[in-house]
Amino acid sequence: MSRSKFIQIESKNALLELLKEGREFDKIFVASNAFKDEKSKEILQLAGKNKVSVEKVSRRTLNRKLRSSSSESIIGYM
């Protein structure tokens, strides 16, 4: 997956709103410990409903994918 062809969303709020709008995502990466807060649960529920591929990865792997210094635990590729 070439990053230059995708838009990378690193904000939970943005991901949630885009999923609610029905936008298409290629894949969502989730840190393995990200299932604790309500916003993450809602994002994953909407991703399943919209048939978006979700991949659980380690926090270290997720941090390597981050372009910003954000500490979010979910990244979406559009």
C-alpha positions as CSV (number, residue, x, y, z in Angstrom):
1,M,0.0,0.0,0.0
2,S,1.7,3.2,-1.2
3,R,1.0,6.0,1.3
4,S,1.2,8.7,-1.4
5,K,-2.1,7.4,-3.0
6,F,-4.1,7.5,0.3
7,I,-5.3,10.1,2.7
8,Q,-4.2,9.2,6.2
9,I,-6.6,10.2,8.9
10,E,-5.1,10.2,12.4
11,S,-7.9,11.8,14.4
12,K,-10.5,9.7,16.1
13,N,-13.0,12.6,15.7
14,A,-12.4,12.9,12.0
15,L,-12.5,9.2,11.5
16,L,-15.8,9.0,13.3
17,E,-17.4,11.8,11.3
18,L,-16.2,10.5,8.0
19,L,-17.5,7.0,8.8
20,K,-20.9,8.5,9.8
21,E,-21.0,10.3,6.4
22,G,-20.5,6.9,4.7
23,R,-17.1,7.8,3.3
24,E,-15.1,4.9,1.8
25,F,-11.9,3.7,3.6
26,D,-9.4,1.3,2.4
27,K,-8.2,0.1,5.8
28,I,-8.2,1.2,9.4
29,F,-5.3,0.3,11.7
30,V,-6.0,0.0,15.4
31,A,-3.5,-0.4,18.3
32,S,-4.1,-3.7,20.1
33,N,-5.0,-1.8,23.3
34,A,-7.4,0.7,21.7
35,F,-10.6,-1.0,22.5
36,K,-11.2,0.6,25.8
37,D,-12.7,4.0,25.1
38,E,-16.2,4.6,23.7
39,K,-15.1,6.6,20.7
40,S,-12.8,3.7,19.5
41,K,-15.6,1.2,20.0
42,E,-18.0,3.4,18.0
43,I,-15.4,3.8,15.2
44,L,-14.9,0.0,15.0
45,Q,-18.6,-0.6,15.0
46,L,-19.2,1.8,12.1
47,A,-16.2,0.3,10.3
48,G,-17.7,-3.1,10.5
49,K,-21.1,-1.8,9.4
50,N,-19.5,-0.1,6.4
51,K,-17.4,-3.2,5.6
52,V,-14.1,-1.5,6.2
53,S,-11.1,-3.7,6.7
54,V,-9.7,-3.3,10.3
55,E,-6.3,-4.6,11.2
56,K,-5.1,-4.8,14.8
57,V,-1.4,-3.9,15.1
58,S,1.0,-3.3,18.0
59,R,1.4,0.3,19.3
60,R,4.9,0.4,18.0
61,T,3.8,-0.5,14.4
62,L,1.0,2.2,14.7
63,N,3.5,4.8,15.9
64,R,5.7,4.1,12.9
65,K,2.7,4.8,10.6
66,L,1.9,8.2,12.2
67,R,2.9,11.3,10.3
68,S,2.1,13.6,13.2
69,S,3.2,13.4,16.8
70,S,-0.3,12.5,17.7
71,S,-0.8,9.7,20.2
72,E,-4.0,8.4,18.7
73,S,-4.6,4.7,18.6
74,I,-6.4,4.5,15.3
75,I,-5.3,5.5,11.8
76,G,-7.6,5.3,8.7
77,Y,-6.6,5.3,5.1
78,M,-8.9,6.7,2.5
